[in-house]
Amino acid sequence: MILKVICNPDELDVDYHQKVSAFENILSAQRDGNHVVYCDRKLIRHFRGSSHLSSSSLQTISELHFLSREYKTVSNEISVVVHVLFDRSHYVNNLDANGQNIIEISYDYFNSTLRVQPSTLIPENDKDFDFFKIIADGYLNRKSNYNFNLKLSKHCGYGSHTYSVYSEYKSSQKLALCIVDNDVKYPGASVGSTARQFGQNGFCIDGTVEAKMLSVREIESLLPEEVIEEALVSKGYPANSIDVLEKMKRLEQISSGEFRKYFDHKDGITLKQALQPSWSAFWKDFFVAEPTFGIKPCAQNNDCIECGSCIKLDGFGERILEKSLEVMDDSHKRKLFERLSGIILEEWEAIGEKVIAWGCAPKAGRARAS
């Protein structure tokens, strides 16, 4: 994250040694590549040559002098930023200033070196983490003024435990971003059990953490069609899998981008499922073009008769995300973005923006002239 130090050097007298200790830890976050640190030049001038800072901190101060103009610009643009307040203690607060989310934290928070470790990303599983990182890398490559690395710790929630992991980070005031699927199976349906634990107003910044819910049922809904196709062709899938993909693409097109938002990309959906109350208004029409739909009694009376030959819109199996990640790992991340459109592009940009805000880190050995 960007740690923006808000400190008037003329007001450092109170608890001076404790503030210097916190400042040294904050500088170590920049030096260790865990967080980006921005200080204005007045503060930098105050500490340059100071006998109260270690030699490594003095070197970091010199580097921040050269980077201050660049960091100042980005710290005002990025969607989430930490303001470290040296005129308060035992304080955490959240603000929204002109669309930017600000986490205000008092300096004493950083008196422990544990507080300057990388932010944590809390996904539902390991593959989700890998996908979010690919998206963030692609987003970072598109932002020419973001000369950052990406550095995040990982703590998976593995489905039902995601909220408890998130709550632990929240209560212990650790910096963390949590992202979950919405598990919504058709328009107007309730969110799934994992997302439901966060509550109706829980997807926001709260103290030192933020929860984000995807606008699609599952993370597979965000896989580009070209990536799925490459996975089906090159990763050992049966030849008829391409027919499944072509059908999905056709249904996505005729639904104006709604089909994949709710489709189960792993298991697919049967007509029996589609005819359930509340489901049928959305799902039934996607089966109309199936060859045997017209002769199915259940299609006329919306009531499954357990015929034993249920029509199914197939999915791609449990490993489609894993295999698609293998394809994307071998792709140019920026070009992945260039081929996106519609809700997939919107969600990739939203995810990329959030993950970069929470996980941006300095590139090693960079110093620009002022």
Backbone hydrogen bonds in HBPLUS format (Angstrom, degrees):
<---DONOR---> <-ACCEPTOR-->    atom                        ^
c    i                          cat <-CA-CA->   ^        H-A-AA   ^      H-
h    n   atom  resd res      DA  || num        DHA   H-A  angle D-A-AA Bond
n    s   type  num  typ     dist DA aas  dist angle  dist       angle   num
A0036-VAL N   A0001-MET O   2.81 MM  35  5.98 150.8  1.90 148.3 157.3     1
A0082-VAL N   A0002-ILE O   3.03 MM  80  6.11 167.5  2.04 175.7 177.4     2
A0003-LEU N   A0036-VAL O   2.67 MM  33  6.04 165.4  1.69 170.1 174.1     3
A0038-TYR N   A0003-LEU O   2.96 MM  35  6.20 164.6  1.99 144.0 147.2     4
A0004-LYS N   A0082-VAL O   2.76 MM  78  5.95 171.5  1.77 169.7 167.6     5
A0084-VAL N   A0004-LYS O   2.84 MM  80  5.94 162.4  1.87 142.4 148.4     6
A0005-VAL N   A0038-TYR O   2.90 MM  33  6.15 162.3  1.93 170.8 176.2     7
A0006-ILE N   A0084-VAL O   2.81 MM  78  5.61 167.1  1.83 151.1 154.1     8
A0086-PHE N   A0006-ILE O   3.21 MM  80  6.39 158.8  2.25 172.5 166.4     9
A0011-GLU N   A0008-ASN O   2.81 MM   3  5.55 167.2  1.83 128.6 132.5    10
A0019-LYS N   A0015-ASP O   2.98 MM   4  6.21 154.7  2.04 156.3 164.4    11
A0020-VAL N   A0016-TYR O   2.87 MM   4  6.15 155.2  1.93 154.4 161.7    12
A0021-SER N   A0017-HIS O   2.98 MM   4  6.14 154.6  2.05 141.3 148.1    13
A0022-ALA N   A0018-GLN O   3.05 MM   4  6.32 157.1  2.11 143.8 149.3    14
A0023-PHE N   A0019-LYS O   2.88 MM   4  6.07 157.4  1.93 146.5 153.4    15
A0024-GLU N   A0020-VAL O   2.85 MM   4  6.09 153.6  1.92 149.5 156.2    16
A0025-ASN N   A0021-SER O   3.14 MM   4  6.44 156.3  2.20 144.8 150.6    17
A0026-ILE N   A0022-ALA O   2.94 MM   4  6.26 155.4  2.00 149.1 156.3    18
A0027-LEU N   A0023-PHE O   2.91 MM   4  6.16 158.4  1.95 150.8 156.3    19
A0028-SER N   A0024-GLU O   2.98 MM   4  6.26 143.3  2.11 142.0 152.3    20
A0028-SER N   A0025-ASN O   3.09 MM   3  4.97 119.2  2.47  90.2 105.7    21
A0029-ALA N   A0025-ASN O   3.20 MM   4  6.59 133.3  2.43 140.1 151.6    22
A0029-ALA N   A0026-ILE O   3.05 MM   3  5.21 134.3  2.26  99.4 111.8    23
A0030-GLN N   A0027-LEU O   3.13 MM   3  5.31 125.4  2.44  99.9 112.5    24
A0031-ARG N   A0027-LEU O   2.98 MM   4  6.30 165.9  2.00 151.6 155.8    25
A0032-ASP N   A0028-SER O   2.76 MM   4  5.76 155.5  1.82 146.9 152.3    26
A0034-ASN N   A0029-ALA O   2.81 MM   5  5.01 145.1  1.93 156.3 162.5    27
A0035-HIS N   A0029-ALA O   3.14 MM   6  5.23 164.0  2.17 117.9 119.5    28
A0033-GLY N   A0030-GLN O   3.14 MM   3  5.17 154.5  2.21 101.6 109.3    29
A0044-ILE N   A0040-ASP O   3.15 MM   4  6.47 159.0  2.20 147.2 153.8    30
A0045-ARG N   A0041-ARG O   2.85 MM   4  5.95 161.0  1.89 145.2 149.7    31
A0046-HIS N   A0042-LYS O   3.10 MM   4  6.31 147.0  2.22 138.0 146.9    32
A0047-PHE N   A0043-LEU O   3.18 MM   4  6.50 150.5  2.27 149.5 155.5    33
A0048-ARG N   A0044-ILE O   2.94 MM   4  6.02 136.9  2.13 151.5 163.4    34
A0050-SER N   A0047-PHE O   2.87 MM   3  4.96 160.6  1.91 131.1 128.5    35
A0058-LEU N   A0054-SER O   2.98 MM   4  6.29 153.1  2.05 150.1 157.9    36
A0059-GLN N   A0055-SER O   3.02 MM   4  6.27 149.3  2.12 143.2 150.9    37
A0060-THR N   A0056-SER O   3.04 MM   4  6.32 152.8  2.12 141.1 148.4    38
A0061-ILE N   A0057-SER O   2.86 MM   4  6.12 153.9  1.93 148.3 155.5    39
A0062-SER N   A0058-LEU O   3.09 MM   4  6.35 152.9  2.17 142.3 148.5    40
A0063-GLU N   A0059-GLN O   3.07 MM   4  6.43 152.2  2.15 145.4 152.9    41
A0064-LEU N   A0060-THR O   2.88 MM   4  6.18 156.6  1.94 153.2 159.7    42
A0065-HIS N   A0061-ILE O   3.02 MM   4  6.30 138.4  2.20 142.2 153.2    43
A0067-LEU N   A0063-GLU O   3.13 MM   4  6.41 140.9  2.29 141.8 153.3    44
A0068-SER N   A0064-LEU O   2.85 MM   4  5.54 113.9  2.29 141.5 153.2    45
A0071-TYR N   A0067-LEU O   2.89 MM   4  6.02 174.3  1.90 167.6 169.5    46
A0072-LYS N   A0068-SER O   2.82 MM   4  5.81 150.3  1.91 144.2 152.1    47
A0073-THR N   A0069-ARG O   3.26 MM   4  6.50 161.4  2.30 147.2 150.3    48
A0074-VAL N   A0070-GLU O   3.18 MM   4  6.50 170.6  2.19 156.6 158.1    49
A0075-SER N   A0071-TYR O   2.84 MM   4  5.83 155.2  1.90 147.2 154.7    50
A0076-ASN N   A0073-THR O   3.22 MM   3  5.50 143.3  2.36 101.7 111.8    51
A0077-GLU N   A0074-VAL O   2.95 MM   3  4.96 147.7  2.05 101.7 112.0    52
A0078-ILE N   A0074-VAL O   2.93 MM   4  5.92 163.8  1.96 169.0 167.1    53
A0101-ASN N   A0079-SER O   2.86 MM  22  6.02 162.6  1.89 162.2 157.7    54
A0081-VAL N   A0101-ASN O   3.02 MM  20  6.50 152.6  2.09 160.7 169.5    55
A0103-ILE N   A0081-VAL O   2.88 MM  22  6.22 165.8  1.90 157.1 161.8    56
A0083-HIS N   A0103-ILE O   2.88 MM  20  6.05 157.1  1.94 138.6 145.7    57
A0105-ILE N   A0083-HIS O   2.90 MM  22  6.16 168.2  1.92 164.4 164.8    58
A0085-LEU N   A0105-ILE O   2.84 MM  20  6.02 156.7  1.89 141.6 149.4    59
A0107-TYR N   A0085-LEU O   2.90 MM  22  5.61 141.3  2.05 153.3 145.4    60
A0106-SER N   A0091-TYR O   2.95 MM  15  5.15 154.6  2.01 150.8 149.4    61
A0093-ASN N   A0104-GLU O   2.88 MM  11  4.96 150.7  1.97 139.6 145.4    62
A0104-GLU N   A0093-ASN O   2.73 MM  11  4.96 155.0  1.79 151.4 156.5    63
A0095-LEU N   A0102-ILE O   2.88 MM   7  5.01 160.0  1.92 148.4 153.8    64
A0102-ILE N   A0095-LEU O   2.83 MM   7  5.01 173.6  1.84 146.7 148.9    65
A0097-ALA N   A0100-GLN O   2.89 MM   3  5.18 161.8  1.92 153.5 152.9    66
A0100-GLN N   A0097-ALA O   3.03 MM   3  5.18 163.7  2.06 111.8 116.2    67
A0109-TYR N   A0106-SER O   3.12 MM   3  5.94 161.5  2.16 124.2 129.3    68
A0110-PHE N   A0107-TYR O   2.94 MM   3  5.77 153.9  2.00 123.3 129.1    69
A0111-ASN N   A0108-ASP O   3.16 MM   3  5.19 164.2  2.18 110.6 110.4    70
A0115-ARG N   A0112-SER O   3.03 MM   3  5.67 158.0  2.08 115.3 121.6    71
A0116-VAL N   A0113-THR O   3.17 MM   3  5.52 166.2  2.19 110.2 114.5    72
A0153-SER N   A0119-SER O   2.86 MM  34  6.13 167.3  1.88 152.6 156.1    73
A0120-THR N   A0175-LEU O   3.05 MM  55  6.39 160.5  2.08 138.7 144.0    74
A0177-LEU N   A0120-THR O   2.85 MM  57  6.31 155.4  1.91 163.1 171.4    75
A0121-LEU N   A0153-SER O   2.86 MM  32  6.12 168.1  1.88 154.5 153.5    76
A0155-HIS N   A0121-LEU O   3.24 MM  34  6.47 156.6  2.30 153.0 152.0    77
A0122-ILE N   A0177-LEU O   2.70 MM  55  6.00 165.3  1.72 155.4 159.2    78
A0179-ILE N   A0122-ILE O   3.11 MM  57  6.44 151.5  2.19 145.7 151.2    79
A0157-GLY N   A0123-PRO O   2.85 MM  34  6.20 160.3  1.89 157.1 163.7    80
A0158-TYR N   A0124-GLU O   2.62 MM  34  4.67 119.0  1.98 118.7 132.9    81
A0129-PHE N   A0125-ASN O   3.23 MM   4  6.59 155.9  2.29 147.5 153.9    82
A0130-ASP N   A0126-ASP O   3.04 MM   4  6.42 156.9  2.09 150.1 156.0    83
A0131-PHE N   A0127-LYS O   2.96 MM   4  6.22 155.6  2.02 148.3 154.7    84
A0132-PHE N   A0128-ASP O   2.88 MM   4  6.15 166.6  1.89 158.6 161.7    85
A0133-LYS N   A0129-PHE O   2.97 MM   4  6.18 151.4  2.05 147.8 155.9    86
A0134-ILE N   A0130-ASP O   3.05 MM   4  6.33 152.0  2.13 143.7 150.8    87
A0135-ILE N   A0131-PHE O   2.96 MM   4  6.28 162.2  1.99 155.5 160.0    88
A0136-ALA N   A0132-PHE O   2.89 MM   4  6.09 161.3  1.92 146.3 151.7    89
A0137-ASP N   A0133-LYS O   2.86 MM   4  6.04 157.8  1.91 148.8 154.8    90
A0138-GLY N   A0134-ILE O   3.01 MM   4  6.22 157.3  2.06 147.0 153.0    91
A0139-TYR N   A0135-ILE O   2.89 MM   4  6.17 156.7  1.95 151.1 158.1    92
A0140-LEU N   A0136-ALA O   2.83 MM   4  5.99 158.1  1.88 149.9 156.0    93
A0141-ASN N   A0137-ASP O   3.02 MM   4  6.24 150.5  2.11 143.7 151.0    94
A0142-ARG N   A0138-GLY O   3.24 MM   4  6.51 132.8  2.48 137.1 148.6    95
A0142-ARG N   A0139-TYR O   3.10 MM   3  5.20 134.5  2.32  97.5 110.0    96
A0143-LYS N   A0139-TYR O   3.26 MM   4  6.56 134.0  2.48 143.3 154.8    97
A0143-LYS N   A0140-LEU O   3.25 MM   3  5.28 136.0  2.46  96.7 108.1    98
A0146-TYR N   A0143-LYS O   3.02 MM   3  5.43 165.6  2.04 117.1 121.4    99
A0149-ASN N   A0361-ALA O   2.72 MM 212  4.94 170.8  1.72 150.6 153.6   100
A0361-ALA N   A0149-ASN O   2.91 MM 212  4.94 148.3  2.01 137.1 135.6   101
A0151-LYS N   A0359-GLY O   2.81 MM 208  5.18 169.9  1.82 151.1 154.0   102
A0162-THR N   A0159-GLY O   3.02 MM   3  5.61 166.7  2.04 123.9 127.3   103
A0165-VAL N   A0161-HIS O   3.06 MM   4  6.33 157.4  2.11 157.0 163.1   104
A0166-TYR N   A0162-THR O   2.96 MM   4  6.20 165.2  1.98 152.7 157.0   105
A0167-SER N   A0163-TYR O   2.80 MM   4  5.98 157.3  1.85 148.2 154.7   106
A0168-GLU N   A0164-SER O   3.04 MM   4  6.21 146.2  2.15 139.9 147.8   107
A0169-TYR N   A0165-VAL O   3.20 MM   4  6.57 157.0  2.26 150.6 155.7   108
A0170-LYS N   A0166-TYR O   2.94 MM   4  6.22 153.3  2.01 148.5 157.0   109
A0171-SER N   A0167-SER O   2.89 MM   4  6.07 166.0  1.91 151.2 153.9   110
A0172-SER N   A0168-GLU O   3.05 MM   4  6.13 149.0  2.15 142.5 150.7   111
A0174-LYS N   A0169-TYR O   2.98 MM   5  5.13 169.0  1.99 149.2 152.4   112
A0173-GLN N   A0170-LYS O   3.20 MM   3  5.06 157.1  2.25  99.8 106.2   113
A0176-ALA N   A0208-THR O   3.27 MM  32  6.80 150.2  2.37 145.1 150.7   114
A0210-GLU N   A0176-ALA O   2.98 MM  34  6.52 140.8  2.14 149.3 160.7   115
A0178-CYS N   A0210-GLU O   2.80 MM  32  6.17 160.6  1.83 160.3 167.1   116
A0212-LYS N   A0178-CYS O   2.75 MM  34  6.10 154.8  1.81 158.5 167.3   117
A0180-VAL N   A0212-LYS O   3.02 MM  32  6.53 153.3  2.09 156.8 165.3   118
A0214-LEU N   A0180-VAL O   2.86 MM  34  6.18 167.3  1.88 167.2 171.5   119
A0182-ASN N   A0216-VAL O   3.28 MM  34  6.08 161.7  2.31 161.9 158.7   120
A0192-GLY N   A0182-ASN O   2.87 MM  10  5.99 160.7  1.90 142.3 148.4   121
A0183-ASP N   A0217-ARG O   2.96 MM  34  4.15 145.5  2.08 121.1 122.3   122
A0189-ALA N   A0186-TYR O   3.00 MM   3  5.58 162.6  2.03 144.8 145.0   123
A0196-ARG N   A0192-GLY O   2.89 MM   4  5.96 150.4  1.98 152.1 161.8   124
A0197-GLN N   A0194-THR O   3.29 MM   3  5.69 141.1  2.45 105.4 114.4   125
A0198-PHE N   A0195-ALA O   3.13 MM   3  5.74 154.3  2.20 115.6 122.4   126
A0199-GLY N   A0196-ARG O   3.08 MM   3  5.54 157.9  2.13 113.2 120.0   127
A0202-GLY N   A0199-GLY O   3.36 MM   3  5.11 170.7  2.37 105.4 105.8   128
A0211-ALA N   A0204-CYS O   3.12 MM   7  5.54 154.5  2.19 139.3 143.1   129
A0206-ASP N   A0209-VAL O   2.79 MM   3  5.47 163.3  1.82 154.6 160.4   130
A0209-VAL N   A0206-ASP O   3.39 MM   3  5.47 164.8  2.41 114.0 118.1   131
A0217-ARG N   A0261-LYS O   2.83 MM  44  5.79 159.5  1.87 154.3 161.3   132
A0221-SER N   A0218-GLU O   2.95 MM   3  5.59 152.2  2.03 116.0 124.1   133
A0222-LEU N   A0219-ILE O   2.98 MM   3  5.59 163.9  2.00 116.9 122.2   134
A0223-LEU N   A0220-GLU O   3.12 MM   3  5.36 170.4  2.13 113.0 114.8   135
A0227-VAL N   A0224-PRO O   3.04 MM   3  5.26 125.2  2.35 101.5 115.3   136
A0228-ILE N   A0224-PRO O   3.05 MM   4  6.46 160.3  2.09 155.6 160.9   137
A0229-GLU N   A0225-GLU O   2.92 MM   4  6.14 162.3  1.95 150.6 155.5   138
A0230-GLU N   A0226-GLU O   3.05 MM   4  6.24 159.0  2.09 141.1 146.3   139
A0231-ALA N   A0227-VAL O   2.94 MM   4  6.18 154.4  2.01 149.1 156.4   140
A0232-LEU N   A0228-ILE O   2.88 MM   4  6.17 158.2  1.93 154.2 160.1   141
A0233-VAL N   A0229-GLU O   2.98 MM   4  6.19 151.7  2.06 149.6 157.2   142
A0234-SER N   A0230-GLU O   2.90 MM   4  5.91 160.5  1.94 148.7 153.9   143
A0235-LYS N   A0231-ALA O   2.93 MM   4  5.24 137.9  2.11 142.9 146.3   144
A0241-SER N   A0238-PRO O   3.00 MM   3  5.67 163.7  2.03 121.2 126.1   145
A0242-ILE N   A0239-ALA O   3.34 MM   3  6.27 161.2  2.38 122.4 124.6   146
A0243-ASP N   A0240-ASN O   3.05 MM   3  5.19 127.2  2.34  98.4 111.7   147
A0244-VAL N   A0240-ASN O   3.30 MM   4  6.75 147.6  2.41 142.6 150.9   148
A0245-LEU N   A0241-SER O   3.01 MM   4  6.37 153.9  2.08 146.5 153.3   149
A0246-GLU N   A0242-ILE O   2.88 MM   4  6.15 159.9  1.92 149.8 155.2   150
A0247-LYS N   A0243-ASP O   3.00 MM   4  6.20 154.2  2.07 145.3 151.7   151
A0248-MET N   A0244-VAL O   3.00 MM   4  6.26 158.2  2.05 145.5 151.7   152
A0249-LYS N   A0245-LEU O   2.87 MM   4  6.16 159.5  1.91 155.6 161.0   153
A0250-ARG N   A0246-GLU O   3.00 MM   4  6.21 152.1  2.08 141.9 149.2   154
A0251-LEU N   A0247-LYS O   2.94 MM   4  6.20 164.0  1.96 155.9 159.7   155
A0252-GLU N   A0248-MET O   2.86 MM   4  6.00 148.6  1.95 146.1 155.6   156
A0253-GLN N   A0249-LYS O   3.01 MM   4  6.18 148.2  2.12 139.6 147.6   157
A0254-ILE N   A0250-ARG O   3.02 MM   4  6.33 165.8  2.04 154.5 157.2   158
A0255-SER N   A0251-LEU O   3.14 MM   4  6.07 133.2  2.37 134.0 144.7   159
A0257-GLY N   A0252-GLU O   2.91 MM   5  5.08 169.6  1.92 165.5 162.1   160
A0256-SER N   A0253-GLN O   3.15 MM   3  5.22 163.6  2.18 108.8 111.4   161
A0258-GLU N   A0255-SER O   3.27 MM   3  5.32 143.6  2.41  99.9 109.8   162
A0261-LYS N   A0258-GLU O   3.22 MM   3  5.44 134.3  2.44 103.3 115.6   163
A0262-TYR N   A0259-PHE O   3.23 MM   3  5.93 150.1  2.33 115.1 121.5   164
A0263-PHE N   A0259-PHE O   3.09 MM   4  6.03 127.4  2.38 143.0 157.6   165
A0268-GLY N   A0264-ASP O   2.77 MM   4  4.93 144.1  1.90 139.3 147.7   166
A0316-PHE N   A0265-HIS O   2.70 MM  51  5.99 168.1  1.71 155.5 155.6   167
A0317-GLY N   A0266-LYS O   2.84 MM  51  4.32 148.4  1.94 130.7 129.0   168
A0269-ILE N   A0313-LEU O   2.98 MM  44  5.38 152.2  2.06 142.9 151.4   169
A0313-LEU N   A0269-ILE O   2.86 MM  44  5.38 169.4  1.87 165.8 162.9   170
A0274-ALA N   A0270-THR O   2.97 MM   4  6.28 157.8  2.02 146.5 153.5   171
A0271-LEU N   A0311-ILE O   2.85 MM  40  5.47 150.6  1.94 159.2 157.3   172
A0275-LEU N   A0271-LEU O   2.94 MM   4  6.11 134.2  2.15 147.6 157.5   173
A0276-GLN N   A0273-GLN O   3.18 MM   3  5.58 166.4  2.20 113.2 116.8   174
A0279-TRP N   A0276-GLN O   2.89 MM   3  5.26 141.0  2.04 124.4 136.9   175
A0280-SER N   A0276-GLN O   3.16 MM   4  5.93 151.4  2.25 166.3 167.5   176
A0282-PHE N   A0279-TRP O   3.09 MM   3  5.92 143.3  2.23 122.9 130.6   177
A0283-TRP N   A0279-TRP O   2.98 MM   4  5.98 174.6  1.99 157.5 157.1   178
A0284-LYS N   A0280-SER O   3.10 MM   4  4.87 155.8  2.16 120.8 128.1   179
A0286-PHE N   A0283-TRP O   3.10 MM   3  5.69 146.9  2.22 116.1 125.0   180
A0287-PHE N   A0284-LYS O   2.98 MM   3  5.67 164.7  2.00 122.6 127.7   181
A0288-VAL N   A0285-ASP O   3.34 MM   3  5.34 160.2  2.38 102.9 108.6   182
A0290-GLU N   A0287-PHE O   2.96 MM   3  5.43 161.0  1.99 117.4 123.7   183
A0293-PHE N   A0290-GLU O   3.07 MM   3  5.40 163.6  2.10 118.5 123.5   184
A0295-ILE N   A0292-THR O   3.25 MM   3  5.66 145.0  2.38 108.2 117.4   185
A0296-LYS N   A0293-PHE O   3.20 MM   3  5.45 166.6  2.22 113.1 116.9   186
A0299-ALA N   A0296-LYS O   2.98 MM   3  5.33 136.6  2.17 106.7 118.5   187
A0300-GLN N   A0297-PRO O   2.98 MM   3  5.34 141.5  2.14 105.4 116.5   188
A0301-ASN N   A0297-PRO O   3.16 MM   4  6.54 158.0  2.21 155.6 161.4   189
A0302-ASN N   A0298-CYS O   2.76 MM   4  5.13 121.6  2.11 139.9 146.7   190
A0323-LYS N   A0319-ARG O   2.93 MM   4  6.13 169.5  1.95 160.6 162.7   191
A0324-SER N   A0320-ILE O   2.94 MM   4  5.94 148.6  2.04 138.0 147.0   192
A0325-LEU N   A0321-LEU O   2.84 MM   4  6.06 150.2  1.93 152.3 160.1   193
A0326-GLU N   A0322-GLU O   3.19 MM   4  6.54 146.4  2.31 141.4 149.9   194
A0327-VAL N   A0323-LYS O   3.23 MM   4  6.58 148.0  2.34 139.2 146.9   195
A0328-MET N   A0324-SER O   2.93 MM   4  6.26 162.0  1.97 151.5 156.0   196
A0329-ASP N   A0325-LEU O   2.82 MM   4  5.96 147.0  1.93 147.9 156.5   197
A0330-ASP N   A0327-VAL O   3.12 MM   3  5.48 139.4  2.29 103.9 114.6   198
A0331-SER N   A0328-MET O   3.01 MM   3  4.88 162.3  2.04 103.9 109.0   199
A0335-LYS N   A0332-HIS O   3.07 MM   3  5.45 119.5  2.45 106.0 120.3   200
A0336-LEU N   A0332-HIS O   3.20 MM   4  6.58 140.9  2.36 149.3 160.6   201
A0338-GLU N   A0334-ARG O   3.28 MM   4  6.63 151.0  2.37 142.3 150.4   202
A0340-LEU N   A0337-PHE O   3.08 MM   3  5.41 167.3  2.10 116.1 120.0   203
A0345-LEU N   A0341-SER O   3.33 MM   4  4.82 162.0  2.37 108.2 110.5   204
A0346-GLU N   A0342-GLY O   3.08 MM   4  6.40 164.8  2.10 152.3 157.0   205
A0347-GLU N   A0343-ILE O   2.86 MM   4  5.98 159.8  1.90 147.2 152.3   206
A0348-TRP N   A0344-ILE O   2.89 MM   4  6.02 158.2  1.94 148.2 154.7   207
A0349-GLU N   A0345-LEU O   2.96 MM   4  6.12 161.3  2.00 151.9 156.5   208
A0350-ALA N   A0346-GLU O   3.01 MM   4  6.22 155.1  2.07 142.5 149.6   209
A0351-ILE N   A0347-GLU O   2.85 MM   4  5.99 163.9  1.87 152.0 156.1   210
A0352-GLY N   A0348-TRP O   2.82 MM   4  5.87 165.6  1.84 148.5 153.6   211
A0353-GLU N   A0349-GLU O   2.92 MM   4  5.98 161.6  1.95 145.5 150.4   212
A0354-LYS N   A0350-ALA O   3.17 MM   4  6.33 159.6  2.21 142.2 147.2   213
A0355-VAL N   A0351-ILE O   2.86 MM   4  6.03 176.9  1.86 165.2 166.2   214
A0356-ILE N   A0352-GLY O   2.99 MM   4  5.96 161.6  2.03 148.0 153.3   215
A0357-ALA N   A0353-GLU O   3.10 MM   4  6.16 155.5  2.16 138.5 145.6   216
A0358-TRP N   A0354-LYS O   3.05 MM   4  6.34 156.9  2.11 153.2 158.4   217
A0359-GLY N   A0355-VAL O   2.81 MM   4  5.76 136.0  2.00 140.0 153.0   218
A0360-CYS N   A0356-ILE O   2.76 MM   4  5.04 124.4  2.07 150.1 146.8   219
